Amino acid sequence: MKAMLLAAGRGERMRPLTDTCPKPLLKVRGRPLIVWHILNLVKAGITEIVINHAHLGQMIVDTLGDGSQFGAQLTYSAEDTALETAGGIAKALPLLGTDPFIVVSSDIYIPHFDFKECLNTLEDNDPWGNPLPDDERDVAWLYMVKNPDFHPEGDFVLTLMGLSNEGSPRHTFANIGVYRPEMFASIRPGNHAKLGPLMRQYIDAGRVGGELYRGQWHNLGTPAQLTALNAPLNFIKGLP
């Protein structure tokens, strides 16, 4: 299985830090955000990683190189302007292959996430071992978290059958997912496209599964959030 790390965003709310440093290279606990993901993926045996970039993208390439320093094989998908999440994935599909792949936003901090959990989330067979028709297979598996203060309404509902756009209680998409390439086949490479509407379309069709992740999860949006996470008091409390 391959993985893609999303690193093309401008990080407007993180300015002025992101005026001179791409957001994925901002450090948490002395390590760039994106490196946390690379190391955790490699730990799970996932070494082929695609990284898209736009804003200050060459700094990302220069810092991470070919990935050998981490035990990874990094390839890059350059975007002249950020294509949004679905657009960036669609452009990178030739690098990701034909099997399901993991996609993670580089601006979240999840130090203990075990990517081995992602390896068998999208099955080709039903519970009795019979092959499923292509139009009945799940195309995505999304990890959800409890709603943070900045997003109290959540995104989707977890049900016994998968995810739903309707009902309650709702949980927040953790920006970690496993996807089949076919989910992005309708997007022309190089076009801008958001992920949210695409996910809702497939959720309505009953083709998206998911689960709740209960570990430490931080979506870093502002300099204040970054400062708080790096505060010495948090080290004293034993946070990683």
Rosetta blueprint (number, residue, H / E / L):
1 M L
2 K E
3 A E
4 M E
5 L E
6 L E
7 A E
8 A L
9 G L
10 R L
11 G L
12 E H
13 R H
14 M H
15 R L
16 P L
17 L H
18 T H
19 D H
20 T H
21 C L
22 P L
23 K H
24 P H
25 L H
26 L L
27 K E
28 V E
29 R L
30 G L
31 R E
32 P E
33 L H
34 I H
35 V H
36 W H
37 H H
38 I H
39 L H
40 N H
41 L H
42 V H
43 K H
44 A L
45 G L
46 I L
47 T L
48 E E
49 I E
50 V E
51 I E
52 N E
53 H E
54 A L
55 H L
56 L L
57 G H
58 Q H
59 M H
60 I H
61 V H
62 D H
63 T H
64 L H
65 G L
66 D L
67 G L
68 S H
69 Q H
70 F H
71 G L
72 A L
73 Q E
74 L E
75 T E
76 Y E
77 S E
78 A E
79 E L
80 D L
81 T L
82 A L
83 L L
84 E H
85 T H
86 A H
87 G H
88 G H
89 I H
90 A H
91 K H
92 A H
93 L H
94 P H
95 L H
96 L H
97 G L
98 T L
99 D L
100 P L
101 F E
102 I E
103 V E
104 V E
105 S E
106 S L
107 D L
108 I E
109 Y E
110 I L
111 P L
112 H L
113 F L
114 D L
115 F H
116 K H
117 E H
118 C H
119 L L
120 N L
121 T L
122 L L
123 E L
124 D L
125 N E
126 D L
127 P L
128 W L
129 G L
130 N L
131 P E
132 L L
133 P L
134 D H
135 D H
136 E H
137 R L
138 D L
139 V L
140 A E
141 W E
142 L E
143 Y E
144 M E
145 V E
146 K L
147 N L
148 P L
149 D L
150 F L
151 H L
152 P L
153 E L
154 G L
155 D L
156 F E
157 V E
158 L E
159 T E
160 L L
161 M L
162 G E
163 L E
164 S E
165 N L
166 E L
167 G L
168 S L
169 P L
170 R L
171 H E
172 T E
173 F E
174 A E
175 N E
176 I E
177 G E
178 V E
179 Y E
180 R L
181 P H
182 E H
183 M H
184 F H
185 A L
186 S L
187 I L
188 R L
189 P L
190 G L
191 N L
192 H L
193 A L
194 K L
195 L H
196 G H
197 P H
198 L H
199 M H
200 R H
201 Q H
202 Y H
203 I H
204 D H
205 A L
206 G L
207 R L
208 V E
209 G E
210 G E
211 E E
212 L E
213 Y L
214 R L
215 G L
216 Q L
217 W L
218 H E
219 N E
220 L L
221 G L
222 T L
223 P H
224 A H
225 Q H
226 L H
227 T H
228 A H
229 L H
230 N L
231 A L
232 P H
233 L H
234 N H
235 F H
236 I H
237 K L
238 G L
239 L L
240 P L
